Amino acid sequence: MPPADKVDAALVAAIRNLEAAVTEQERAVNRILGLAELLMERNPDQSTLLRLEGIMEACAFQDLTGQRIRKVNRFLRHLADNKGLVADALTSGQARDDAQDMDKPKGLSQEEVDRLLGNR
């Protein structure tokens, strides 16, 4: 297999793996949240309720990581679709700028999540 074909195959595999990771992560968090909600409906004592709320808060990681994974996935798709532009992007610094944008968090802050959950 020529080197370009290996790179193409690696990009396709990376894209599929990232898509699978997001799907699995969403499925797991939805299950955790669903189970926590079921337990909350049973009118638990205050201590248990606080623990369940803590579990639900901890699941907020999925929103942020999912966004980051999707952003990397879009970038990989862009590379796969525009192979000839990759060298130009690397020499112009565009790839570096795109990578720096990925480090900027998007979505809700922890304070906003806490406020929405009624913890502050």
WOWO-V792281 format. One record per residue. SS is DSSP state (H for helix, E for strand, C for the rest). PHI is phi in degrees with one decimal (999 if undefined). OMEGA is omega in degrees with one decimal (none if undefined). Layout:
SS&PHI&OMEGA / SS&PHI&OMEGA
//
This chain:
C&999&178.5 / C&-61.8&-177.5 / H&-55.3&-179.8 / H&-63.7&178.6 / H&-67.1&178.3 / H&-66.2&178.0 / H&-64.8&178.0 / H&-59.5&-179.8 / H&-64.4&179.0 / H&-66.6&177.3 / H&-63.2&179.3 / H&-61.8&179.7 / H&-64.3&179.5 / H&-64.0&179.0 / H&-60.9&-179.5 / H&-64.1&179.7 / H&-64.7&178.0 / H&-67.1&177.3 / H&-61.1&179.0 / H&-64.5&179.9 / H&-62.7&179.0 / H&-63.6&-179.8 / H&-62.4&179.8 / H&-64.8&179.4 / H&-64.4&179.0 / H&-62.9&-179.9 / H&-61.7&-178.7 / H&-64.8&-179.3 / H&-66.4&177.4 / H&-61.9&177.5 / H&-66.1&179.2 / H&-58.8&-178.9 / H&-64.2&178.5 / H&-62.2&179.0 / H&-66.8&178.0 / H&-62.8&178.4 / H&-63.3&177.4 / H&-60.5&179.3 / H&-66.8&179.5 / H&-67.0&179.8 / C&-69.1&-178.8 / C&-88.0&178.9 / C&51.2&-179.1 / C&-70.8&175.6 / C&-66.5&-173.9 / H&-59.1&-179.6 / H&-63.2&178.9 / H&-66.6&178.4 / H&-60.3&178.2 / H&-63.1&178.3 / H&-66.2&178.7 / H&-63.9&177.0 / H&-63.8&176.6 / H&-62.6&176.9 / H&-63.0&-178.9 / H&-65.4&177.5 / H&-63.2&-178.7 / H&-62.9&-179.7 / C&-72.5&178.8 / C&-64.2&178.2 / H&-55.9&-174.5 / H&-62.3&179.7 / H&-63.5&-178.3 / H&-69.3&-179.5 / H&-67.9&177.6 / H&-60.8&178.6 / H&-63.8&-179.7 / H&-65.9&179.2 / H&-63.0&178.8 / H&-63.5&179.4 / H&-65.9&176.4 / H&-62.8&179.9 / H&-62.9&177.3 / H&-62.0&179.2 / H&-64.4&178.3 / H&-64.6&176.3 / H&-62.6&177.8 / H&-61.1&178.3 / H&-62.5&-179.0 / H&-65.3&-178.1 / H&-79.6&-174.7 / C&-128.2&-175.0 / H&-54.5&-178.6 / H&-69.5&-179.1 / H&-85.2&-175.9 / H&-61.5&-179.4 / H&-61.9&178.0 / H&-62.7&180.0 / H&-63.9&-179.7 / H&-66.9&-178.7 / H&-75.5&-179.6 / H&-85.8&-177.7 / C&88.3&-179.5 / H&-62.2&179.8 / H&-62.5&177.9 / H&-64.0&178.5 / H&-63.0&177.6 / H&-62.5&-179.9 / H&-64.6&178.3 / H&-66.3&177.0 / H&-62.5&-179.0 / H&-66.0&-179.4 / C&-79.0&-179.3 / C&-82.5&-178.1 / C&-66.5&177.3 / C&-123.6&176.9 / C&93.8&-176.4 / C&-80.3&172.4 / C&-80.1&178.8 / H&-61.9&178.9 / H&-63.2&179.2 / H&-67.2&177.7 / H&-64.0&178.5 / H&-59.9&-179.7 / H&-63.3&179.4 / H&-64.1&179.4 / C&-85.4&176.5 / C&78.6&-178.1 / C&-94.4&-179.8 / C&-142.0&none
//
